[in-house]
Each structure stands twice: as C-alpha cells, then as structure tokens.
Amino acid sequence: MKKKKEFDCVQMKEEVQAKLLKEYEGLSDEEVSNRRQEKIESHPVIGPLYRKIDATQVGI
C-alpha cells in the first residue's frame, strides 16, 4: 500500500507553470524576458548573488 504524500513536487511544478503562463499571457518574448530579469534582480536573496555573478562575467 502506498503512503500518502505530504508534498507532491510534480503537482507544485504544474501549479507554478500554470500561474506563470497566466501572468505572461499576451506578452512578447522580450517582455517576458524583461519581467523575469526584473524579478531576479529585485529578489532579496537571488538579486545580489546574480549581480555578483553577472559582474564577474563581464570582468568588473
């Protein structure tokens, strides 16, 4: 007998993808890319790390 899962990662992935599809509906690929970039840069944890990695990529 299978044990009931407390957390279903596949279900979570599908829910997140559906939310993102709805959020980006009607936007061009460039607009979607710009929004994703803004979300990454404004994130309190990921943003500083991203900027640090990005700076090392361009030799700053």
CHARMM-style PDB file with segment names, atoms N, HN, CA, C and O in Angstrom:
ATOM      1  N   MET     1       0.843  -1.181   0.000  1.00  0.00      PROA
ATOM      2  CA  MET     1       0.000   0.000   0.000  1.00  0.00      PROA
ATOM      3  C   MET     1       0.889   1.245   0.000  1.00  0.00      PROA
ATOM      4  O   MET     1       1.848   1.346   0.765  1.00  0.00      PROA
ATOM      5  N   LYS     2       0.545   2.183  -0.873  1.00  0.00      PROA
ATOM      6  HN  LYS     2      -0.234   2.101  -1.494  1.00  0.00      PROA
ATOM      7  CA  LYS     2       1.331   3.410  -0.961  1.00  0.00      PROA
ATOM      8  C   LYS     2       1.007   4.342   0.193  1.00  0.00      PROA
ATOM      9  O   LYS     2      -0.132   4.438   0.651  1.00  0.00      PROA
ATOM     10  N   LYS     3       2.031   5.012   0.637  1.00  0.00      PROA
ATOM     11  HN  LYS     3       2.956   4.934   0.265  1.00  0.00      PROA
ATOM     12  CA  LYS     3       1.891   6.004   1.692  1.00  0.00      PROA
ATOM     13  C   LYS     3       1.419   7.320   1.063  1.00  0.00      PROA
ATOM     14  O   LYS     3       1.878   7.686  -0.018  1.00  0.00      PROA
ATOM     15  N   LYS     4       0.512   8.026   1.729  1.00  0.00      PROA
ATOM     16  HN  LYS     4       0.139   7.728   2.607  1.00  0.00      PROA
ATOM     17  CA  LYS     4       0.019   9.299   1.214  1.00  0.00      PROA
ATOM     18  C   LYS     4       1.142  10.338   1.288  1.00  0.00      PROA
ATOM     19  O   LYS     4       1.779  10.531   2.324  1.00  0.00      PROA
ATOM     20  N   LYS     5       1.355  10.992   0.155  1.00  0.00      PROA
ATOM     21  HN  LYS     5       0.838  10.836  -0.687  1.00  0.00      PROA
ATOM     22  CA  LYS     5       2.398  12.017   0.095  1.00  0.00      PROA
ATOM     23  C   LYS     5       1.935  13.285   0.796  1.00  0.00      PROA
ATOM     24  O   LYS     5       0.786  13.704   0.658  1.00  0.00      PROA
ATOM     25  N   GLU     6       2.838  13.882   1.544  1.00  0.00      PROA
ATOM     26  HN  GLU     6       3.771  13.541   1.657  1.00  0.00      PROA
ATOM     27  CA  GLU     6       2.540  15.165   2.172  1.00  0.00      PROA
ATOM     28  C   GLU     6       2.836  16.306   1.210  1.00  0.00      PROA
ATOM     29  O   GLU     6       2.255  17.386   1.308  1.00  0.00      PROA
ATOM     30  N   PHE     7       3.762  16.045   0.269  1.00  0.00      PROA
ATOM     31  HN  PHE     7       4.235  15.167   0.190  1.00  0.00      PROA
ATOM     32  CA  PHE     7       4.183  17.077  -0.659  1.00  0.00      PROA
ATOM     33  C   PHE     7       4.369  16.438  -2.028  1.00  0.00      PROA
ATOM     34  O   PHE     7       5.116  15.469  -2.165  1.00  0.00      PROA
ATOM     35  N   ASP     8       3.696  16.972  -3.037  1.00  0.00      PROA
ATOM     36  HN  ASP     8       3.089  17.759  -2.925  1.00  0.00      PROA
ATOM     37  CA  ASP     8       3.783  16.443  -4.388  1.00  0.00      PROA
ATOM     38  C   ASP     8       4.479  17.482  -5.262  1.00  0.00      PROA
ATOM     39  O   ASP     8       3.875  18.483  -5.650  1.00  0.00      PROA
ATOM     40  N   CYS     9       5.747  17.238  -5.567  1.00  0.00      PROA
ATOM     41  HN  CYS     9       6.237  16.426  -5.252  1.00  0.00      PROA
ATOM     42  CA  CYS     9       6.532  18.225  -6.315  1.00  0.00      PROA
ATOM     43  C   CYS     9       6.042  18.372  -7.749  1.00  0.00      PROA
ATOM     44  O   CYS     9       6.138  19.461  -8.316  1.00  0.00      PROA
ATOM     45  N   VAL    10       5.520  17.311  -8.349  1.00  0.00      PROA
ATOM     46  HN  VAL    10       5.442  16.427  -7.889  1.00  0.00      PROA
ATOM     47  CA  VAL    10       5.009  17.403  -9.722  1.00  0.00      PROA
ATOM     48  C   VAL    10       3.777  18.303  -9.754  1.00  0.00      PROA
ATOM     49  O   VAL    10       3.628  19.139 -10.646  1.00  0.00      PROA
ATOM     50  N   GLN    11       2.910  18.126  -8.786  1.00  0.00      PROA
ATOM     51  HN  GLN    11       3.030  17.447  -8.061  1.00  0.00      PROA
ATOM     52  CA  GLN    11       1.715  18.970  -8.707  1.00  0.00      PROA
ATOM     53  C   GLN    11       2.112  20.431  -8.497  1.00  0.00      PROA
ATOM     54  O   GLN    11       1.545  21.321  -9.131  1.00  0.00      PROA
ATOM     55  N   MET    12       3.078  20.684  -7.617  1.00  0.00      PROA
ATOM     56  HN  MET    12       3.539  19.960  -7.103  1.00  0.00      PROA
ATOM     57  CA  MET    12       3.539  22.044  -7.369  1.00  0.00      PROA
ATOM     58  C   MET    12       4.106  22.658  -8.643  1.00  0.00      PROA
ATOM     59  O   MET    12       3.806  23.809  -8.959  1.00  0.00      PROA
ATOM     60  N   LYS    13       4.925  21.902  -9.383  1.00  0.00      PROA
ATOM     61  HN  LYS    13       5.168  20.967  -9.127  1.00  0.00      PROA
ATOM     62  CA  LYS    13       5.516  22.378 -10.624  1.00  0.00      PROA
ATOM     63  C   LYS    13       4.431  22.776 -11.622  1.00  0.00      PROA
ATOM     64  O   LYS    13       4.520  23.826 -12.258  1.00  0.00      PROA
ATOM     65  N   GLU    14       3.415  21.941 -11.754  1.00  0.00      PROA
ATOM     66  HN  GLU    14       3.343  21.088 -11.237  1.00  0.00      PROA
ATOM     67  CA  GLU    14       2.315  22.223 -12.678  1.00  0.00      PROA
ATOM     68  C   GLU    14       1.552  23.483 -12.271  1.00  0.00      PROA
ATOM     69  O   GLU    14       1.162  24.277 -13.127  1.00  0.00      PROA
ATOM     70  N   GLU    15       1.343  23.664 -10.977  1.00  0.00      PROA
ATOM     71  HN  GLU    15       1.660  23.018 -10.282  1.00  0.00      PROA
ATOM     72  CA  GLU    15       0.637  24.847 -10.488  1.00  0.00      PROA
ATOM     73  C   GLU    15       1.442  26.119 -10.758  1.00  0.00      PROA
ATOM     74  O   GLU    15       0.884  27.135 -11.171  1.00  0.00      PROA
ATOM     75  N   VAL    16       2.747  26.058 -10.524  1.00  0.00      PROA
ATOM     76  HN  VAL    16       3.201  25.232 -10.188  1.00  0.00      PROA
ATOM     77  CA  VAL    16       3.614  27.214 -10.758  1.00  0.00      PROA
ATOM     78  C   VAL    16       3.647  27.546 -12.249  1.00  0.00      PROA
ATOM     79  O   VAL    16       3.560  28.715 -12.623  1.00  0.00      PROA
ATOM     80  N   GLN    17       3.773  26.529 -13.102  1.00  0.00      PROA
ATOM     81  HN  GLN    17       3.844  25.579 -12.799  1.00  0.00      PROA
ATOM     82  CA  GLN    17       3.795  26.768 -14.541  1.00  0.00      PROA
ATOM     83  C   GLN    17       2.490  27.389 -15.019  1.00  0.00      PROA
ATOM     84  O   GLN    17       2.513  28.295 -15.852  1.00  0.00      PROA
ATOM     85  N   ALA    18       1.364  26.926 -14.515  1.00  0.00      PROA
ATOM     86  HN  ALA    18       1.346  26.190 -13.838  1.00  0.00      PROA
ATOM     87  CA  ALA    18       0.063  27.481 -14.902  1.00  0.00      PROA
ATOM     88  C   ALA    18      -0.032  28.945 -14.479  1.00  0.00      PROA
ATOM     89  O   ALA    18      -0.540  29.781 -15.227  1.00  0.00      PROA
ATOM     90  N   LYS    19       0.458  29.252 -13.276  1.00  0.00      PROA
ATOM     91  HN  LYS    19       0.870  28.573 -12.668  1.00  0.00      PROA
ATOM     92  CA  LYS    19       0.435  30.629 -12.780  1.00  0.00      PROA
ATOM     93  C   LYS    19       1.289  31.537 -13.669  1.00  0.00      PROA
ATOM     94  O   LYS    19       0.879  32.646 -14.011  1.00  0.00      PROA
ATOM     95  N   LEU    20       2.478  31.055 -14.040  1.00  0.00      PROA
ATOM     96  HN  LEU    20       2.811  30.154 -13.762  1.00  0.00      PROA
ATOM     97  CA  LEU    20       3.364  31.852 -14.881  1.00  0.00      PROA
ATOM     98  C   LEU    20       2.792  32.048 -16.280  1.00  0.00      PROA
ATOM     99  O   LEU    20       2.897  33.138 -16.842  1.00  0.00      PROA
ATOM    100  N   LEU    21       2.189  31.008 -16.846  1.00  0.00      PROA
ATOM    101  HN  LEU    21       2.103  30.123 -16.389  1.00  0.00      PROA
ATOM    102  CA  LEU    21       1.568  31.139 -18.166  1.00  0.00      PROA
ATOM    103  C   LEU    21       0.488  32.221 -18.149  1.00  0.00      PROA
ATOM    104  O   LEU    21       0.377  33.025 -19.074  1.00  0.00      PROA
ATOM    105  N   LYS    22      -0.298  32.222 -17.085  1.00  0.00      PROA
ATOM    106  HN  LYS    22      -0.208  31.568 -16.333  1.00  0.00      PROA
ATOM    107  CA  LYS    22      -1.360  33.228 -16.960  1.00  0.00      PROA
ATOM    108  C   LYS    22      -0.764  34.624 -16.780  1.00  0.00      PROA
ATOM    109  O   LYS    22      -1.258  35.595 -17.354  1.00  0.00      PROA
ATOM    110  N   GLU    23       0.293  34.720 -15.986  1.00  0.00      PROA
ATOM    111  HN  GLU    23       0.695  33.932 -15.520  1.00  0.00      PROA
ATOM    112  CA  GLU    23       0.935  36.007 -15.719  1.00  0.00      PROA
ATOM    113  C   GLU    23       1.546  36.605 -16.981  1.00  0.00      PROA
ATOM    114  O   GLU    23       1.493  37.818 -17.183  1.00  0.00      PROA
ATOM    115  N   TYR    24       2.131  35.753 -17.836  1.00  0.00      PROA
ATOM    116  HN  TYR    24       2.175  34.768 -17.672  1.00  0.00      PROA
ATOM    117  CA  TYR    24       2.820  36.231 -19.033  1.00  0.00      PROA
ATOM    118  C   TYR    24       1.956  36.191 -20.291  1.00  0.00      PROA
ATOM    119  O   TYR    24       2.440  36.472 -21.387  1.00  0.00      PROA
ATOM    120  N   GLU    25       0.696  35.848 -20.138  1.00  0.00      PROA
ATOM    121  HN  GLU    25       0.303  35.621 -19.247  1.00  0.00      PROA
ATOM    122  CA  GLU    25      -0.213  35.747 -21.272  1.00  0.00      PROA
ATOM    123  C   GLU    25      -0.300  37.082 -22.022  1.00  0.00      PROA
ATOM    124  O   GLU    25      -0.512  38.131 -21.414  1.00  0.00      PROA
ATOM    125  N   GLY    26      -0.137  37.029 -23.325  1.00  0.00      PROA
ATOM    126  HN  GLY    26       0.035  36.177 -23.818  1.00  0.00      PROA
ATOM    127  CA  GLY    26      -0.268  38.220 -24.150  1.00  0.00      PROA
ATOM    128  C   GLY    26       0.996  39.052 -24.274  1.00  0.00      PROA
ATOM    129  O   GLY    26       1.005  40.049 -24.996  1.00  0.00      PROA
ATOM    130  N   LEU    27       2.065  38.666 -23.584  1.00  0.00      PROA
ATOM    131  HN  LEU    27       2.058  37.856 -22.997  1.00  0.00      PROA
ATOM    132  CA  LEU    27       3.314  39.419 -23.651  1.00  0.00      PROA
ATOM    133  C   LEU    27       4.229  38.833 -24.722  1.00  0.00      PROA
ATOM    134  O   LEU    27       4.197  37.633 -24.996  1.00  0.00      PROA
ATOM    135  N   SER    28       5.032  39.687 -25.315  1.00  0.00      PROA
ATOM    136  HN  SER    28       5.058  40.661 -25.093  1.00  0.00      PROA
ATOM    137  CA  SER    28       6.017  39.202 -26.280  1.00  0.00      PROA
ATOM    138  C   SER    28       7.142  38.481 -25.533  1.00  0.00      PROA
ATOM    139  O   SER    28       7.271  38.604 -24.315  1.00  0.00      PROA
ATOM    140  N   ASP    29       7.952  37.730 -26.281  1.00  0.00      PROA
ATOM    141  HN  ASP    29       7.848  37.631 -27.270  1.00  0.00      PROA
ATOM    142  CA  ASP    29       9.075  37.021 -25.666  1.00  0.00      PROA
ATOM    143  C   ASP    29      10.018  38.005 -24.977  1.00  0.00      PROA
ATOM    144  O   ASP    29      10.551  37.709 -23.908  1.00  0.00      PROA
ATOM    145  N   GLU    30      10.221  39.158 -25.577  1.00  0.00      PROA
ATOM    146  HN  GLU    30       9.788  39.398 -26.445  1.00  0.00      PROA
ATOM    147  CA  GLU    30      11.112  40.174 -24.992  1.00  0.00      PROA
ATOM    148  C   GLU    30      10.539  40.713 -23.680  1.00  0.00      PROA
ATOM    149  O   GLU    30      11.275  40.907 -22.712  1.00  0.00      PROA
ATOM    150  N   GLU    31       9.230  40.954 -23.648  1.00  0.00      PROA
ATOM    151  HN  GLU    31       8.632  40.796 -24.434  1.00  0.00      PROA
ATOM    152  CA  GLU    31       8.594  41.443 -22.424  1.00  0.00      PROA
ATOM    153  C   GLU    31       8.670  40.397 -21.302  1.00  0.00      PROA
ATOM    154  O   GLU    31       8.904  40.737 -20.143  1.00  0.00      PROA
ATOM    155  N   VAL    32       8.474  39.146 -21.654  1.00  0.00      PROA
ATOM    156  HN  VAL    32       8.283  38.869 -22.595  1.00  0.00      PROA
ATOM    157  CA  VAL    32       8.583  38.064 -20.671  1.00  0.00      PROA
ATOM    158  C   VAL    32      10.006  38.009 -20.122  1.00  0.00      PROA
ATOM    159  O   VAL    32      10.212  37.897 -18.913  1.00  0.00      PROA
ATOM    160  N   SER    33      10.979  38.089 -21.019  1.00  0.00      PROA
ATOM    161  HN  SER    33      10.812  38.181 -22.000  1.00  0.00      PROA
ATOM    162  CA  SER    33      12.380  38.063 -20.602  1.00  0.00      PROA
ATOM    163  C   SER    33      12.703  39.231 -19.677  1.00  0.00      PROA
ATOM    164  O   SER    33      13.392  39.059 -18.671  1.00  0.00      PROA
ATOM    165  N   ASN    34      12.205  40.418 -20.016  1.00  0.00      PROA
ATOM    166  HN  ASN    34      11.645  40.557 -20.833  1.00  0.00      PROA
ATOM    167  CA  ASN    34      12.448  41.598 -19.178  1.00  0.00      PROA
ATOM    168  C   ASN    34      11.822  41.441 -17.796  1.00  0.00      PROA
ATOM    169  O   ASN    34      12.439  41.803 -16.794  1.00  0.00      PROA
ATOM    170  N   ARG    35      10.615  40.910 -17.731  1.00  0.00      PROA
ATOM    171  HN  ARG    35      10.114  40.615 -18.545  1.00  0.00      PROA
ATOM    172  CA  ARG    35       9.952  40.704 -16.433  1.00  0.00      PROA
ATOM    173  C   ARG    35      10.712  39.707 -15.581  1.00  0.00      PROA
ATOM    174  O   ARG    35      10.881  39.907 -14.378  1.00  0.00      PROA
ATOM    175  N   ARG    36      11.171  38.634 -16.206  1.00  0.00      PROA
ATOM    176  HN  ARG    36      11.034  38.471 -17.183  1.00  0.00      PROA
ATOM    177  CA  ARG    36      11.936  37.633 -15.457  1.00  0.00      PROA
ATOM    178  C   ARG    36      13.222  38.241 -14.921  1.00  0.00      PROA
ATOM    179  O   ARG    36      13.603  37.997 -13.777  1.00  0.00      PROA
ATOM    180  N   GLN    37      13.885  39.031 -15.748  1.00  0.00      PROA
ATOM    181  HN  GLN    37      13.575  39.230 -16.677  1.00  0.00      PROA
ATOM    182  CA  GLN    37      15.125  39.694 -15.333  1.00  0.00      PROA
ATOM    183  C   GLN    37      14.861  40.615 -14.147  1.00  0.00      PROA
ATOM    184  O   GLN    37      15.630  40.622 -13.186  1.00  0.00      PROA
ATOM    185  N   GLU    38      13.784  41.388 -14.206  1.00  0.00      PROA
ATOM    186  HN  GLU    38      13.160  41.382 -14.987  1.00  0.00      PROA
ATOM    187  CA  GLU    38      13.434  42.291 -13.110  1.00  0.00      PROA
ATOM    188  C   GLU    38      13.160  41.515 -11.822  1.00  0.00      PROA
ATOM    189  O   GLU    38      13.575  41.932 -10.741  1.00  0.00      PROA
ATOM    190  N   LYS    39      12.460  40.384 -11.940  1.00  0.00      PROA
ATOM    191  HN  LYS    39      12.123  40.044 -12.818  1.00  0.00      PROA
ATOM    192  CA  LYS    39      12.162  39.579 -10.746  1.00  0.00      PROA
ATOM    193  C   LYS    39      13.445  39.042 -10.120  1.00  0.00      PROA
ATOM    194  O   LYS    39      13.599  39.047  -8.898  1.00  0.00      PROA
ATOM    195  N   ILE    40      14.354  38.585 -10.956  1.00  0.00      PROA
ATOM    196  HN  ILE    40      14.229  38.581 -11.948  1.00  0.00      PROA
ATOM    197  CA  ILE    40      15.629  38.060 -10.446  1.00  0.00      PROA
ATOM    198  C   ILE    40      16.406  39.166  -9.740  1.00  0.00      PROA
ATOM    199  O   ILE    40      16.877  38.977  -8.619  1.00  0.00      PROA
ATOM    200  N   GLU    41      16.539  40.311 -10.387  1.00  0.00      PROA
ATOM    201  HN  GLU    41      16.157  40.465 -11.298  1.00  0.00      PROA
ATOM    202  CA  GLU    41      17.345  41.398  -9.836  1.00  0.00      PROA
ATOM    203  C   GLU    41      16.741  41.995  -8.572  1.00  0.00      PROA
ATOM    204  O   GLU    41      17.475  42.477  -7.710  1.00  0.00      PROA
ATOM    205  N   SER    42      15.416  41.973  -8.446  1.00  0.00      PROA
ATOM    206  HN  SER    42      14.819  41.582  -9.146  1.00  0.00      PROA
ATOM    207  CA  SER    42      14.785  42.581  -7.270  1.00  0.00      PROA
ATOM    208  C   SER    42      14.605  41.599  -6.108  1.00  0.00      PROA
ATOM    209  O   SER    42      14.193  42.003  -5.020  1.00  0.00      PROA
ATOM    210  N   HSD    43      14.905  40.335  -6.323  1.00  0.00      PROA
ATOM    211  HN  HSD    43      15.239  40.007  -7.207  1.00  0.00      PROA
ATOM    212  CA  HSD    43      14.759  39.337  -5.258  1.00  0.00      PROA
ATOM    213  C   HSD    43      15.814  39.601  -4.174  1.00  0.00      PROA
ATOM    214  O   HSD    43      16.985  39.796  -4.500  1.00  0.00      PROA
ATOM    215  N   PRO    44      15.422  39.611  -2.889  1.00  0.00      PROA
ATOM    216  CA  PRO    44      16.361  39.963  -1.817  1.00  0.00      PROA
ATOM    217  C   PRO    44      17.537  39.004  -1.646  1.00  0.00      PROA
ATOM    218  O   PRO    44      18.590  39.414  -1.157  1.00  0.00      PROA
ATOM    219  N   VAL    45      17.388  37.754  -2.030  1.00  0.00      PROA
ATOM    220  HN  VAL    45      16.533  37.421  -2.426  1.00  0.00      PROA
ATOM    221  CA  VAL    45      18.476  36.783  -1.886  1.00  0.00      PROA
ATOM    222  C   VAL    45      19.168  36.547  -3.225  1.00  0.00      PROA
ATOM    223  O   VAL    45      20.395  36.606  -3.315  1.00  0.00      PROA
ATOM    224  N   ILE    46      18.392  36.286  -4.245  1.00  0.00      PROA
ATOM    225  HN  ILE    46      17.396  36.238  -4.172  1.00  0.00      PROA
ATOM    226  CA  ILE    46      18.955  35.949  -5.547  1.00  0.00      PROA
ATOM    227  C   ILE    46      19.550  37.172  -6.241  1.00  0.00      PROA
ATOM    228  O   ILE    46      20.562  37.051  -6.932  1.00  0.00      PROA
ATOM    229  N   GLY    47      18.945  38.342  -6.072  1.00  0.00      PROA
ATOM    230  HN  GLY    47      18.123  38.440  -5.511  1.00  0.00      PROA
ATOM    231  CA  GLY    47      19.401  39.550  -6.752  1.00  0.00      PROA
ATOM    232  C   GLY    47      20.866  39.882  -6.517  1.00  0.00      PROA
ATOM    233  O   GLY    47      21.617  40.025  -7.483  1.00  0.00      PROA
ATOM    234  N   PRO    48      21.297  40.010  -5.270  1.00  0.00      PROA
ATOM    235  CA  PRO    48      22.710  40.328  -5.028  1.00  0.00      PROA
ATOM    236  C   PRO    48      23.666  39.260  -5.567  1.00  0.00      PROA
ATOM    237  O   PRO    48      24.729  39.580  -6.099  1.00  0.00      PROA
ATOM    238  N   LEU    49      23.281  38.006  -5.425  1.00  0.00      PROA
ATOM    239  HN  LEU    49      22.418  37.747  -4.993  1.00  0.00      PROA
ATOM    240  CA  LEU    49      24.116  36.919  -5.951  1.00  0.00      PROA
ATOM    241  C   LEU    49      24.203  37.007  -7.473  1.00  0.00      PROA
ATOM    242  O   LEU    49      25.280  36.859  -8.050  1.00  0.00      PROA
ATOM    243  N   TYR    50      23.073  37.246  -8.109  1.00  0.00      PROA
ATOM    244  HN  TYR    50      22.198  37.366  -7.640  1.00  0.00      PROA
ATOM    245  CA  TYR    50      23.043  37.372  -9.571  1.00  0.00      PROA
ATOM    246  C   TYR    50      23.939  38.532 -10.036  1.00  0.00      PROA
ATOM    247  O   TYR    50      24.713  38.390 -10.982  1.00  0.00      PROA
ATOM    248  N   ARG    51      23.821  39.667  -9.363  1.00  0.00      PROA
ATOM    249  HN  ARG    51      23.191  39.783  -8.594  1.00  0.00      PROA
ATOM    250  CA  ARG    51      24.628  40.831  -9.754  1.00  0.00      PROA
ATOM    251  C   ARG    51      26.119  40.534  -9.574  1.00  0.00      PROA
ATOM    252  O   ARG    51      26.938  40.949 -10.394  1.00  0.00      PROA
ATOM    253  N   LYS    52      26.466  39.825  -8.518  1.00  0.00      PROA
ATOM    254  HN  LYS    52      25.800  39.487  -7.852  1.00  0.00      PROA
ATOM    255  CA  LYS    52      27.857  39.485  -8.282  1.00  0.00      PROA
ATOM    256  C   LYS    52      28.365  38.546  -9.380  1.00  0.00      PROA
ATOM    257  O   LYS    52      29.459  38.742  -9.910  1.00  0.00      PROA
ATOM    258  N   ILE    53      27.578  37.536  -9.717  1.00  0.00      PROA
ATOM    259  HN  ILE    53      26.689  37.376  -9.287  1.00  0.00      PROA
ATOM    260  CA  ILE    53      27.982  36.596 -10.762  1.00  0.00      PROA
ATOM    261  C   ILE    53      28.028  37.314 -12.115  1.00  0.00      PROA
ATOM    262  O   ILE    53      28.961  37.110 -12.892  1.00  0.00      PROA
ATOM    263  N   ASP    54      27.032  38.147 -12.398  1.00  0.00      PROA
ATOM    264  HN  ASP    54      26.274  38.313 -11.767  1.00  0.00      PROA
ATOM    265  CA  ASP    54      26.986  38.877 -13.659  1.00  0.00      PROA
ATOM    266  C   ASP    54      28.191  39.795 -13.783  1.00  0.00      PROA
ATOM    267  O   ASP    54      28.759  39.922 -14.868  1.00  0.00      PROA
ATOM    268  N   ALA    55      28.590  40.436 -12.692  1.00  0.00      PROA
ATOM    269  HN  ALA    55      28.128  40.332 -11.811  1.00  0.00      PROA
ATOM    270  CA  ALA    55      29.730  41.336 -12.726  1.00  0.00      PROA
ATOM    271  C   ALA    55      31.028  40.567 -13.036  1.00  0.00      PROA
ATOM    272  O   ALA    55      31.899  41.076 -13.742  1.00  0.00      PROA
ATOM    273  N   THR    56      31.147  39.357 -12.512  1.00  0.00      PROA
ATOM    274  HN  THR    56      30.439  38.944 -11.938  1.00  0.00      PROA
ATOM    275  CA  THR    56      32.372  38.587 -12.789  1.00  0.00      PROA
ATOM    276  C   THR    56      32.396  38.120 -14.237  1.00  0.00      PROA
ATOM    277  O   THR    56      33.470  37.902 -14.798  1.00  0.00      PROA
ATOM    278  N   GLN    57      31.243  37.967 -14.841  1.00  0.00      PROA
ATOM    279  HN  GLN    57      30.371  38.144 -14.385  1.00  0.00      PROA
ATOM    280  CA  GLN    57      31.173  37.535 -16.237  1.00  0.00      PROA
ATOM    281  C   GLN    57      31.641  38.617 -17.202  1.00  0.00      PROA
ATOM    282  O   GLN    57      32.175  38.318 -18.271  1.00  0.00      PROA
ATOM    283  N   VAL    58      31.435  39.889 -16.817  1.00  0.00      PROA
ATOM    284  HN  VAL    58      31.001  40.132 -15.949  1.00  0.00      PROA
ATOM    285  CA  VAL    58      31.854  40.989 -17.698  1.00  0.00      PROA
ATOM    286  C   VAL    58      33.186  41.573 -17.271  1.00  0.00      PROA
ATOM    287  O   VAL    58      33.634  42.570 -17.837  1.00  0.00      PROA
ATOM    288  N   GLY    59      33.824  40.968 -16.282  1.00  0.00      PROA
ATOM    289  HN  GLY    59      33.460  40.158 -15.822  1.00  0.00      PROA
ATOM    290  CA  GLY    59      35.149  41.386 -15.878  1.00  0.00      PROA
ATOM    291  C   GLY    59      35.222  42.574 -14.945  1.00  0.00      PROA
ATOM    292  O   GLY    59      36.265  43.221 -14.847  1.00  0.00      PROA
ATOM    293  N   ILE    60      34.117  42.876 -14.250  1.00  0.00      PROA
ATOM    294  HN  ILE    60      33.270  42.350 -14.330  1.00  0.00      PROA
ATOM    295  CA  ILE    60      34.120  44.007 -13.308  1.00  0.00      PROA
ATOM    296  C   ILE    60      34.708  43.557 -11.995  1.00  0.00      PROA
ATOM    297  OT1 ILE    60      34.807  44.350 -11.058  1.00  0.00      PROA
TER     298      ILE     60
END
